[in-house]
Amino acid sequence: MSEDDGSTPSDPPTDDADGAADGGVLDVSRRTMVVGAAGIGLGSVLGVGYTVLGDDEPAQTRTVEPEEPNDDGTATLAEFHYILENSGTEAARLDVTEFRYSPDADAVEISYRTRAGDVEDVPPQRQHVREVGQMARMYAEYVAQDGDEADVVQAHIENPHDPAEQPDGYLVRRDWVQKYNSGEWNGTKLLNTVFASGYTDEALENETADNGTSASPATTSE
């Protein structure tokens, strides 16, 4: 996987100067921020299957440590972890605290600490949009470079910031970023879809309980 340089071939133009100021983290605009914040919920209207985040039987998961991308043209989860923290616009880079892959669910669980409210001269909601954009675009880059593991990313925000109206987490699905990479969706469509998948820990726990999923997965290290 070659390291992302802050743009992808499929990046659409930014919607306005405000979007451009973020260095091309998708085509984020003020309207995207407002629509996205309003879309926070369980996202069932999208047909998002939150049961993908848990199975009836305990799943074997592995912790994935970051690894600097090489030039072999094929992405790995370790390289995806690395570019989340080190590629793209500096203000959008993520402080990843946990990165685990579950083969049974074909899902990667990524926890990070938000900087919403900590970045000088940037409104909290704006920083949240930057971080969601980083997650979505770097996953799109991973998929574009033949990353074949993880059909869904479960992002979890360890310290959600109330003024930013952040959920506890959200999803990014492979089929969404494939539509972005192909040009079928622009960045605004992708981001709004991701925002609409936002969930609270309580709602996720309730859904998990309803599906009879109570066991915690075992964990190994990679």
C-alpha positions as CSV (number, residue, x, y, z in Angstrom):
1,M,0.0,0.0,0.0
2,S,1.4,3.4,-0.9
3,E,0.9,6.0,1.8
4,D,-1.9,8.5,1.2
5,D,-0.7,12.0,0.3
6,G,-3.8,13.8,1.3
7,S,-5.9,13.2,-1.8
8,T,-7.3,10.3,-3.8
9,P,-7.9,10.0,-7.5
10,S,-11.6,10.0,-6.8
11,D,-11.7,13.0,-4.6
12,P,-14.5,15.4,-5.8
13,P,-13.9,19.1,-5.7
14,T,-14.8,20.8,-2.4
15,D,-18.2,22.5,-2.1
16,D,-16.8,25.9,-0.9
17,A,-13.8,27.6,0.6
18,D,-14.6,26.2,4.0
19,G,-14.3,22.7,2.7
20,A,-11.1,23.5,0.8
21,A,-9.6,24.8,4.0
22,D,-9.7,21.3,5.4
23,G,-7.2,20.1,2.9
24,G,-9.6,17.9,0.9
25,V,-11.1,15.7,3.6
26,L,-13.9,14.8,1.3
27,D,-16.0,17.7,0.1
28,V,-17.1,18.9,3.5
29,S,-19.2,22.0,3.7
30,R,-21.0,23.9,6.5
31,R,-24.2,22.3,5.1
32,T,-22.7,18.8,5.5
33,M,-21.9,19.6,9.1
34,V,-25.5,20.7,9.9
35,V,-27.2,17.8,8.0
36,G,-24.8,15.3,9.6
37,A,-25.3,16.5,13.1
38,A,-29.1,16.2,12.6
39,G,-28.7,12.7,11.3
40,I,-27.3,11.2,14.5
41,G,-29.4,8.2,15.5
42,L,-29.5,4.5,15.2
43,G,-29.6,4.8,11.4
44,S,-32.1,2.0,10.9
45,V,-33.6,3.9,8.0
46,L,-30.4,3.0,6.1
47,G,-30.9,-0.7,6.7
48,V,-27.7,-0.7,8.7
49,G,-27.4,-4.1,10.4
50,Y,-25.9,-3.3,13.8
51,T,-25.9,-7.0,14.5
52,V,-22.7,-7.1,12.4
53,L,-21.0,-5.7,15.6
54,G,-21.8,-8.9,17.5
55,D,-22.4,-12.6,16.9
56,D,-24.4,-15.2,18.7
57,E,-21.1,-17.0,19.5
58,P,-17.9,-15.3,20.9
59,A,-15.7,-14.1,18.0
60,Q,-12.0,-14.3,18.0
61,T,-10.6,-10.8,17.5
62,R,-7.1,-9.6,17.0
63,T,-5.4,-6.3,17.9
64,V,-3.8,-4.7,14.9
65,E,-0.8,-2.4,15.4
66,P,0.1,0.4,12.9
67,E,2.6,-0.4,10.2
68,E,4.0,2.2,7.8
69,P,2.8,1.5,4.2
70,N,5.1,0.0,1.7
71,D,4.9,0.1,-2.1
72,D,3.5,-3.4,-2.9
73,G,0.1,-1.9,-3.9
74,T,-1.9,-4.0,-1.5
75,A,-3.3,-2.5,1.7
76,T,-3.3,-4.2,5.0
77,L,-5.2,-3.4,8.2
78,A,-2.0,-2.4,9.9
79,E,-1.3,0.1,7.1
80,F,-4.9,1.4,7.4
81,H,-4.3,1.9,11.1
82,Y,-1.1,3.9,10.3
83,I,-2.7,6.3,7.7
84,L,-5.5,7.1,10.1
85,E,-2.9,8.5,12.5
86,N,-0.3,9.9,10.0
87,S,-1.8,10.8,6.6
88,G,-4.0,13.5,5.3
89,T,-4.6,16.9,6.9
90,E,-2.8,17.2,10.2
91,A,-5.8,18.6,12.1
92,A,-7.9,15.7,11.0
93,R,-5.5,12.9,12.0
94,L,-6.9,10.5,14.6
95,D,-5.7,9.6,18.0
96,V,-6.4,5.9,17.8
97,T,-6.5,4.1,21.1
98,E,-7.7,0.7,20.0
99,F,-7.9,-1.1,16.6
100,R,-9.3,-4.7,16.6
101,Y,-10.4,-6.9,13.8
102,S,-13.1,-9.6,14.1
103,P,-12.8,-12.2,11.3
104,D,-16.2,-13.7,12.0
105,A,-18.0,-10.4,11.6
106,D,-15.5,-9.2,9.0
107,A,-15.5,-5.9,11.0
108,V,-12.8,-3.7,12.5
109,E,-13.5,-1.8,15.7
110,I,-11.6,1.5,15.9
111,S,-11.7,3.6,19.1
112,Y,-10.2,7.1,19.1
113,R,-10.1,10.2,21.2
114,T,-11.8,13.2,19.6
115,R,-10.1,16.6,19.6
116,A,-13.4,18.5,19.2
117,G,-13.2,21.4,21.6
118,D,-9.4,21.2,21.7
119,V,-8.4,22.6,18.3
120,E,-7.9,26.4,18.5
121,D,-10.3,28.5,16.3
122,V,-12.2,25.5,15.1
123,P,-15.8,25.0,16.2
124,P,-16.3,21.6,17.9
125,Q,-18.8,20.3,15.3
126,R,-16.4,21.3,12.5
127,Q,-13.6,19.2,14.1
128,H,-16.0,16.3,14.5
129,V,-16.7,16.5,10.7
130,R,-13.0,16.5,10.0
131,E,-12.4,13.4,12.1
132,V,-15.4,11.5,10.5
133,G,-14.0,12.6,7.1
134,Q,-10.6,11.2,8.0
135,M,-12.1,7.9,9.0
136,A,-14.2,7.6,5.9
137,R,-11.5,8.7,3.4
138,M,-8.7,6.6,4.8
139,Y,-11.0,3.6,4.8
140,A,-11.9,4.4,1.2
141,E,-8.1,4.6,0.4
142,Y,-7.6,1.2,2.1
143,V,-10.4,-0.3,0.0
144,A,-9.1,1.3,-3.2
145,Q,-5.7,-0.3,-2.7
146,D,-7.2,-3.8,-2.5
147,G,-7.6,-4.0,1.3
148,D,-9.7,-7.2,1.5
149,E,-10.4,-7.5,5.2
150,A,-13.2,-5.7,7.1
151,D,-16.4,-5.0,5.3
152,V,-17.5,-2.5,8.0
153,V,-15.7,-0.1,10.3
154,Q,-17.2,0.4,13.7
155,A,-15.8,3.7,14.9
156,H,-16.1,4.5,18.6
157,I,-15.4,7.9,20.2
158,E,-14.0,7.4,23.7
159,N,-14.7,11.0,24.8
160,P,-17.7,12.3,22.9
161,H,-17.9,16.1,23.2
162,D,-21.4,17.4,24.0
163,P,-21.1,20.8,22.2
164,A,-20.1,18.9,19.1
165,E,-23.2,16.8,19.3
166,Q,-21.1,13.7,18.8
167,P,-22.6,10.2,19.0
168,D,-20.7,7.4,20.8
169,G,-19.9,5.9,17.5
170,Y,-20.8,5.4,13.8
171,L,-20.2,3.0,11.0
172,V,-18.4,3.1,7.6
173,R,-19.3,0.3,5.2
174,R,-17.3,-1.1,2.3
175,D,-20.1,-0.7,-0.2
176,W,-20.4,3.0,0.8
177,V,-16.8,3.8,0.1
178,Q,-16.8,1.7,-3.1
179,K,-19.6,4.0,-4.4
180,Y,-17.4,7.0,-3.4
181,N,-14.3,5.5,-5.0
182,S,-16.2,4.8,-8.3
183,G,-17.6,8.4,-8.4
184,E,-21.2,7.2,-7.9
185,W,-21.3,9.1,-4.6
186,N,-19.5,12.4,-3.9
187,G,-18.0,13.2,-0.5
188,T,-21.1,14.9,0.9
189,K,-23.2,11.8,0.2
190,L,-20.7,9.5,1.8
191,L,-20.3,11.7,4.9
192,N,-24.1,12.2,5.4
193,T,-24.6,8.4,5.1
194,V,-21.9,7.8,7.7
195,F,-23.4,10.5,10.0
196,A,-26.8,8.9,9.8
197,S,-25.3,5.6,11.1
198,G,-24.4,7.2,14.4
199,Y,-25.3,5.3,17.5
200,T,-25.2,5.7,21.3
201,D,-23.6,3.0,23.4
202,E,-27.0,2.5,25.2
203,A,-28.9,2.0,22.0
204,L,-26.2,-0.4,20.7
205,E,-26.4,-2.4,24.0
206,N,-30.1,-2.6,23.7
207,E,-30.0,-3.9,20.1
208,T,-27.3,-6.4,21.1
209,A,-29.4,-7.6,24.0
210,D,-32.4,-8.0,21.7
211,N,-30.4,-10.2,19.4
212,G,-29.2,-12.3,22.3
213,T,-25.5,-11.2,22.0
214,S,-24.0,-10.9,25.4
215,A,-20.6,-12.6,25.2
216,S,-17.5,-10.6,25.0
217,P,-15.1,-11.7,22.2
218,A,-11.7,-13.1,23.0
219,T,-8.7,-11.0,21.9
220,T,-5.3,-11.9,20.5
221,S,-2.6,-9.6,19.3
222,E,-1.2,-9.1,15.8
